[in-house]
Amino acid sequence: MAKKSIAEDAQDVMRAAILIELGARIQVLESEVNLSRDRMIRLYQEVKGVSPPKGMLPFSVDWFLTWAPNIHASLFYNIYRFLTDLAGCSHFDALTKGYKLYLEHCERHDIYIMLSFTRAWTLVRFFDASILQLTRCCSCTGKFVTRKQDAAQGTVCGNCQPPSRAGKSAKTEPRVTQDETVGEHSTVRPEPVEALNSTLSGCVGVEPACDAASCRQAA
């Protein structure tokens, strides 16, 4: 095995620090950078000031297909694809810069950040494994996340056709719920449907609207 140069080692350290700042878990670092586990743990403690969380990574595909998470996942992955396909970014740059753009979008529109960096990384892995795909909405023409085996014709995204109780809750205060993984928590609060309007149709990579007759025929 060839020995890494000092420059390559420094680049891996900088990449690991960027991933840690965005919220990456140790398992993500092991996949994205070429550093020993001991060094990654020490770097995590230096950057975050705490020991890295333990437990399994999110593994459920179904989480990305529920209403609100699907909108956030679709927004991020459209940005990721734009950066890789049109801007010519590498996987690492598209992953980190795409997630930063997702954060900026949520903050600018005062939308709760539902997609953690680890989940965003897992989403990309699901697409690479051909488990998920982008499907064009027949109403707004935006592309949203669906299963690979789902029908691609005449489908409508959750932003155009939200569930009946979307955005409604008996509690007005945010609530903290246990995530799928040990040590990973997320705060869930009701979001008005209006706050998420045009998220998919206004994101990057949207092509011109499909023919209305073909949409009606597919439906």
Buried (B, 14 or more C-beta within 10 A) or exposed (E): EEEEEEEEBEBBBEBBBBBBEBBBBBBBBBEBBEBEEEBBBEBBEEBEEEEBBEEEBBEEBEBBBEBBBBBBBBBBBBBBBBBBEEBEBEEEBBBBBBBBBBBEBBEEEEBBEBBBBBBBBBBBBBBEEEBBBBBBBBBBBBBBBBBBEEEEEEBBBBBBEBEEEBBEEEEEEEEEEEBBBEEBEBEBEBBEBEEBBEBBBEBBBBEEEBEEEEBEEEE
